């Protein structure tokens, strides 16, 4: 496969990963990173050099970490405990694997609500923590998308020059 066709294929997989951040069962950031890795390996790091790939790897790690931290920050902003945020995040991951997006998010919200209700015995406080988790989760998707777009831009710049 020539370099141009390989670059187009990698770009399509990266775009699928970027869109996959909104689609259940599609690992968004890992797919973007894996497409860059596959391209670099198959191209012998000729167009996408080692330094660019290291930068892409760092951006992918920062993007994934920022996504997790943003969700946790949302729970904390709503007055919830770290454990409740972790419960919500675990439930949404499992929900996205086995169910649809609305079911996964609803289940995560119920998980956060239940955890906070048990902790504080206040439905108002539990609802605020759940709303904080939802806001953090939605914002984390945008944060990860931002980093995915940066990675795609670096990839395009590297391949085009």
LINDA-V852601 format. One record per run of one state. SS is the DSSP state (H for helix, E for strand, L for the rest). FROM is the first residue (numbers start at 0). LEN is the number of residues. If there is no record, write none. Layout:
SS,FROM,LEN / SS,FROM,LEN
//
This chain:
L,0,2 / H,2,18 / L,20,7 / H,27,15 / L,42,7 / H,49,28 / L,77,4 / H,81,17 / L,98,2 / H,100,20 / L,120,2 / H,122,38 / L,160,1
//
